[in-house]
Amino acid sequence: MSLDKSVTHVILTGGVGSRLWPLSRKSRPKQYLEIFEGKSLFEMTVERNSHLANKVMVVGNIDNHQLSGNVMGKTNTSYINIVEATPRNTAAAIAFAAFASEPDDILIITPSDHIIDLMENYNQAISEAVSKANDGFIVTFGVIPTKPETGYGYIEAKGDKVISFREKPNETTAKEFIAKGNFLWNSGMFCFKANVLLEELKQYQPDVYEKSKAVWEASKNGFLDFNLSMEIPSISIDYAVMERSKKIKVVPASFSWSDLGSFESVYDYLVGKGHAVDTNGNMVIGCDKHTTFLGVKNTIFVYTDTANLILQKESSQDVKDIYSELEKINSELLN
């Protein structure tokens, strides 16, 4: 892909990965865990996009920006750093990136915690999205689903036209989506010109636009003010722009994709990379000690120095409930 105009890769790196507790903690969220052949998801995100953009921007928060800095140092990547004083959801985070850019700059927005394979297909999808962004569209990436997944939102599409966005479905609805054949997983990745996104945000969510602009204009060396930030409504980019704008296009993409948002998806990924499982599908994550499973199947044993978790693979989505319970008592085990 020729980079004849400025293309910026914007990495969003908020979130704590509550569904991967106890591996993922507030002090080291899942995107920084070096459990993927010695690399973190964040590092893999930087590397896979390095040849697709001429600038890199990281939008993170005050608690983890040093962890991001360590990864950028490890990969020897120069970058523009935007440090949020408090999380205000993706509409504000993406607005900051757009305010930090030239109006005609094309931004490729990716989360920092996804696994992507089939790179030829990925590169093709990015190239197609940049072309549509050049034409003034806001592009979202819809991944062609491989199973009825309840952990993802969906995009109903016809060609590159978006018919509707759908919330995470229950299992019955997910199966209906797959059977219809025109539903895509919502990847949370986007591509657009900075000024096009800001114009749409100003039209559909003017309060987020104005308050994010005020925060950006008051920023010092990329660090954002806490009190001003608290005035920004906490709204996702999907609600603020994607579900309302008339300029949306979708690129249906056939790269292999997972947000590794649960131990089930981590398990599937690690199995594919040759990680050990016993004859009943049981797996240990986080330690090399000899561990024997007796009378159980598809069980994951997650080991850390201060907390262990034993779960059935199929119960992975419920780990966030444990996290919520620990949060209620302000447990040290979350730190």
C-alpha positions as CSV (number, residue, x, y, z in Angstrom):
1,M,0.0,0.0,0.0
2,S,1.5,3.3,-1.0
3,L,1.6,6.0,1.7
4,D,1.3,9.0,-0.5
5,K,-0.6,10.9,2.2
6,S,-0.3,10.9,6.0
7,V,-1.7,7.7,7.6
8,T,-1.6,7.5,11.4
9,H,-2.1,4.3,13.3
10,V,-4.0,5.1,16.5
11,I,-3.8,2.5,19.2
12,L,-6.5,2.6,21.9
13,T,-5.2,1.1,25.1
14,G,-7.7,1.7,27.9
15,G,-9.5,-1.1,29.7
16,V,-8.4,-3.6,32.4
17,G,-9.4,-6.9,30.8
18,S,-11.7,-7.9,33.6
19,R,-12.6,-11.2,31.9
20,L,-9.0,-12.3,32.1
21,W,-8.5,-11.9,35.9
22,P,-6.3,-12.9,37.7
23,L,-3.8,-12.8,34.8
24,S,-5.0,-9.3,33.9
25,R,-4.7,-6.7,36.7
26,K,-5.1,-3.0,37.0
27,S,-1.3,-2.7,37.2
28,R,-0.8,-4.9,34.1
29,P,-3.9,-5.1,31.9
30,K,-4.2,-7.9,29.4
31,Q,-2.7,-6.0,26.5
32,Y,0.7,-5.9,28.3
33,L,0.9,-9.5,29.3
34,E,3.9,-11.1,27.5
35,I,2.3,-14.6,27.2
36,F,2.1,-14.8,23.4
37,E,5.4,-16.3,22.5
38,G,7.2,-13.7,24.6
39,K,5.3,-10.8,23.2
40,S,2.3,-8.8,24.4
41,L,-0.9,-8.1,22.4
42,F,0.1,-4.4,22.4
43,E,3.5,-5.2,20.9
44,M,1.9,-7.4,18.2
45,T,-0.5,-4.6,17.4
46,V,2.4,-2.1,16.9
47,E,4.3,-4.6,14.7
48,R,1.5,-5.6,12.4
49,N,0.6,-2.0,11.5
50,S,4.1,-0.6,11.4
51,H,4.3,-0.8,7.5
52,L,0.8,0.5,7.0
53,A,1.2,4.0,8.5
54,N,3.8,6.7,8.7
55,K,2.9,7.9,12.2
56,V,1.8,6.2,15.4
57,M,-0.4,7.6,18.1
58,V,-1.2,6.0,21.5
59,V,-4.3,7.0,23.4
60,G,-4.0,5.5,26.9
61,N,-4.7,6.4,30.5
62,I,-2.6,7.8,33.3
63,D,-2.4,4.4,35.0
64,N,-0.8,2.5,32.0
65,H,0.9,5.1,29.8
66,Q,4.4,4.0,31.2
67,L,3.6,0.4,30.2
68,S,2.8,1.6,26.7
69,G,6.0,3.6,26.7
70,N,8.0,0.4,27.5
71,V,6.4,-1.4,24.6
72,M,7.1,1.5,22.2
73,G,10.7,1.5,23.4
74,K,11.1,-2.2,23.0
75,T,9.8,-1.9,19.4
76,N,11.9,1.3,18.8
77,T,8.8,3.1,17.6
78,S,8.4,6.9,17.9
79,Y,4.9,8.0,18.7
80,I,2.5,10.8,19.7
81,N,1.4,10.2,23.2
82,I,-2.1,11.1,24.5
83,V,-2.7,10.4,28.1
84,E,-6.3,10.5,29.4
85,A,-6.7,11.6,33.0
86,T,-9.8,9.4,33.4
87,P,-11.5,7.0,31.0
88,R,-14.4,8.7,29.0
89,N,-15.1,5.8,26.5
90,T,-14.2,5.5,22.8
91,A,-15.9,8.6,21.4
92,A,-13.7,11.0,23.4
93,A,-10.6,8.9,22.9
94,I,-11.0,8.9,19.2
95,A,-11.9,12.6,19.2
96,F,-8.6,13.4,20.9
97,A,-6.7,11.5,18.2
98,A,-8.5,13.4,15.5
99,F,-7.9,16.8,17.2
100,A,-4.2,15.9,17.4
101,S,-4.1,15.3,13.7
102,E,-4.1,17.4,10.5
103,P,-7.6,17.6,9.0
104,D,-6.8,15.4,6.0
105,D,-4.8,12.8,7.9
106,I,-6.2,9.3,7.6
107,L,-6.4,7.5,10.9
108,I,-6.5,3.8,11.3
109,I,-8.0,3.1,14.8
110,T,-7.2,-0.2,16.4
111,P,-7.6,-1.6,19.9
112,S,-4.3,-2.8,21.5
113,D,-5.5,-6.2,22.7
114,H,-6.6,-8.1,19.6
115,I,-5.0,-11.1,17.9
116,I,-5.0,-11.1,14.1
117,D,-3.7,-13.7,11.6
118,L,-3.8,-14.1,7.8
119,M,-1.9,-10.9,7.3
120,E,-2.3,-10.7,3.6
121,N,-6.1,-10.5,4.1
122,Y,-5.6,-7.9,6.9
123,N,-3.3,-5.7,4.7
124,Q,-5.9,-5.9,1.9
125,A,-8.7,-4.8,4.2
126,I,-6.7,-1.9,5.5
127,S,-5.8,-0.8,2.0
128,E,-9.5,-0.9,1.0
129,A,-10.5,1.1,4.1
130,V,-7.9,3.8,3.4
131,S,-9.2,4.1,-0.1
132,K,-12.8,4.6,1.1
133,A,-11.6,7.0,3.8
134,N,-9.9,9.0,1.1
135,D,-13.4,9.3,-0.5
136,G,-14.8,10.9,2.7
137,F,-16.3,7.8,4.3
138,I,-16.0,6.6,7.9
139,V,-15.0,2.9,7.6
140,T,-15.6,0.1,10.1
141,F,-14.2,-3.4,9.8
142,G,-16.6,-6.3,9.9
143,V,-15.0,-9.7,10.4
144,I,-16.6,-12.6,8.6
145,P,-17.7,-14.8,11.5
146,T,-16.6,-18.4,11.9
147,K,-19.1,-19.4,14.6
148,P,-22.1,-17.9,16.5
149,E,-20.2,-15.9,19.0
150,T,-22.1,-14.3,21.9
151,G,-19.1,-12.2,23.1
152,Y,-19.1,-9.8,20.1
153,G,-21.3,-7.2,18.7
154,Y,-22.5,-7.6,15.0
155,I,-22.8,-5.5,11.9
156,E,-25.7,-6.4,9.5
157,A,-24.3,-5.5,6.0
158,K,-25.1,-5.6,2.3
159,G,-21.9,-5.3,0.4
160,D,-20.1,-2.3,1.9
161,K,-23.3,-0.8,3.2
162,V,-24.2,-1.0,6.9
163,I,-27.9,-2.0,7.5
164,S,-27.6,-2.0,11.3
165,F,-25.4,-2.4,14.3
166,R,-26.4,-5.1,16.8
167,E,-25.5,-5.6,20.5
168,K,-23.9,-8.8,21.7
169,P,-26.6,-11.4,21.1
170,N,-27.7,-14.4,23.1
171,E,-26.9,-17.8,21.6
172,T,-30.2,-18.3,19.7
173,T,-29.9,-14.8,18.1
174,A,-26.2,-15.4,17.3
175,K,-27.1,-18.6,15.5
176,E,-29.8,-16.7,13.5
177,F,-27.3,-14.0,12.5
178,I,-24.9,-16.7,11.2
179,A,-27.7,-18.5,9.3
180,K,-28.7,-15.3,7.6
181,G,-25.1,-14.9,6.2
182,N,-24.9,-11.1,6.0
183,F,-23.8,-10.5,9.6
184,L,-20.2,-9.6,10.5
185,W,-18.4,-9.4,13.9
186,N,-17.9,-5.8,14.9
187,S,-14.1,-5.6,15.3
188,G,-14.0,-2.2,16.9
189,M,-11.5,-1.0,14.2
190,F,-12.1,2.1,12.1
191,C,-10.6,4.2,9.4
192,F,-11.4,7.8,8.4
193,K,-10.0,11.3,7.7
194,A,-9.7,13.2,11.0
195,N,-11.9,16.1,9.8
196,V,-14.7,13.8,8.6
197,L,-14.9,12.1,11.9
198,L,-14.9,15.4,13.8
199,E,-17.6,16.9,11.5
200,E,-19.9,13.9,12.2
201,L,-19.2,13.9,15.9
202,K,-20.0,17.7,16.0
203,Q,-23.3,17.0,14.2
204,Y,-24.5,13.9,16.1
205,Q,-22.9,14.4,19.5
206,P,-22.0,18.1,19.9
207,D,-21.5,17.9,23.6
208,V,-18.8,15.2,23.3
209,Y,-17.2,17.3,20.4
210,E,-17.1,20.6,22.3
211,K,-16.0,19.2,25.6
212,S,-13.3,16.9,24.1
213,K,-12.1,19.9,22.1
214,A,-11.8,22.0,25.3
215,V,-9.9,19.2,27.0
216,W,-7.5,18.8,24.0
217,E,-6.8,22.6,23.8
218,A,-6.0,22.6,27.5
219,S,-3.7,19.6,27.3
220,K,0.0,19.8,28.2
221,N,2.5,17.6,26.3
222,G,-0.4,15.2,25.5
223,F,-1.5,14.9,29.2
224,L,-5.2,15.8,29.6
225,D,-6.8,17.7,32.5
226,F,-8.9,15.6,34.9
227,N,-11.6,18.1,35.9
228,L,-12.3,19.1,32.3
229,S,-12.3,15.5,31.2
230,M,-14.9,14.6,33.8
231,E,-17.4,16.9,31.9
232,I,-17.2,14.8,28.7
233,P,-20.1,12.4,28.4
234,S,-18.9,8.8,28.5
235,I,-20.2,7.4,25.2
236,S,-18.9,4.8,22.7
237,I,-18.0,5.8,19.2
238,D,-20.6,3.3,18.0
239,Y,-23.4,5.2,19.8
240,A,-22.0,8.7,19.1
241,V,-21.3,8.3,15.3
242,M,-21.3,4.9,13.8
243,E,-25.0,4.1,14.3
244,R,-26.2,7.6,13.2
245,S,-23.9,8.9,10.5
246,K,-24.8,8.6,6.8
247,K,-21.1,8.3,5.8
248,I,-20.5,4.8,7.2
249,K,-19.0,2.0,5.1
250,V,-18.0,-1.5,6.2
251,V,-15.1,-3.5,4.8
252,P,-16.1,-7.2,5.2
253,A,-12.7,-8.8,6.1
254,S,-11.6,-12.4,6.1
255,F,-8.6,-12.1,8.3
256,S,-8.5,-14.3,11.4
257,W,-9.5,-12.1,14.4
258,S,-10.2,-12.4,18.1
259,D,-10.3,-9.8,20.8
260,L,-9.1,-12.4,23.3
261,G,-11.8,-11.1,25.6
262,S,-12.2,-14.4,27.5
263,F,-10.2,-17.4,28.7
264,E,-12.0,-19.5,26.1
265,S,-10.6,-17.4,23.3
266,V,-7.1,-17.4,24.9
267,Y,-7.4,-21.2,25.2
268,D,-8.3,-21.6,21.5
269,Y,-5.4,-19.3,20.5
270,L,-2.9,-21.1,22.7
271,V,-4.0,-24.6,21.5
272,G,-3.4,-23.4,17.9
273,K,0.1,-22.4,18.9
274,G,0.9,-25.8,20.4
275,H,0.3,-25.0,24.1
276,A,0.0,-28.2,26.2
277,V,-3.4,-29.7,26.9
278,D,-4.1,-33.1,28.4
279,T,-6.3,-35.8,26.7
280,N,-9.4,-34.3,28.3
281,G,-8.7,-30.8,27.0
282,N,-7.5,-29.4,30.3
283,M,-5.0,-26.5,30.2
284,V,-2.7,-24.7,32.7
285,I,-1.9,-21.1,32.1
286,G,0.7,-19.2,34.0
287,C,3.0,-21.8,35.5
288,D,5.2,-24.7,34.6
289,K,4.6,-26.8,37.7
290,H,3.4,-30.3,37.1
291,T,-0.4,-30.3,37.3
292,T,-2.8,-33.2,37.0
293,F,-6.5,-33.0,36.3
294,L,-8.7,-35.9,37.4
295,G,-12.3,-36.4,36.4
296,V,-12.7,-33.0,34.7
297,K,-12.8,-31.9,31.0
298,N,-12.1,-28.6,29.3
299,T,-10.9,-27.0,32.5
300,I,-8.5,-24.1,32.6
301,F,-6.2,-23.6,35.6
302,V,-4.9,-20.0,35.7
303,Y,-2.0,-19.6,38.1
304,T,-0.6,-16.3,39.5
305,D,1.5,-15.5,42.5
306,T,-1.4,-14.1,44.5
307,A,-4.6,-15.7,43.1
308,N,-5.6,-18.8,41.1
309,L,-8.7,-19.4,39.0
310,I,-10.1,-22.8,38.0
311,L,-12.9,-22.6,35.5
312,Q,-14.7,-24.6,32.9
313,K,-13.8,-23.2,29.5
314,E,-17.5,-22.7,28.7
315,S,-17.9,-20.4,31.7
316,S,-15.3,-17.9,30.5
317,Q,-17.7,-15.0,30.0
318,D,-18.6,-15.2,33.8
319,V,-15.1,-14.3,35.0
320,K,-16.1,-10.6,34.8
321,D,-18.7,-11.3,37.6
322,I,-15.8,-12.4,39.9
323,Y,-14.0,-9.2,39.0
324,S,-17.1,-7.2,39.8
325,E,-17.5,-8.9,43.2
326,L,-13.8,-8.2,44.1
327,E,-14.3,-4.6,42.9
328,K,-17.2,-4.1,45.3
329,I,-14.9,-4.9,48.3
330,N,-12.0,-2.9,46.8
331,S,-9.9,-6.1,46.8
332,E,-6.1,-5.8,46.5
333,L,-6.3,-8.8,44.2
334,L,-7.4,-6.5,41.4
335,N,-4.2,-4.4,41.6
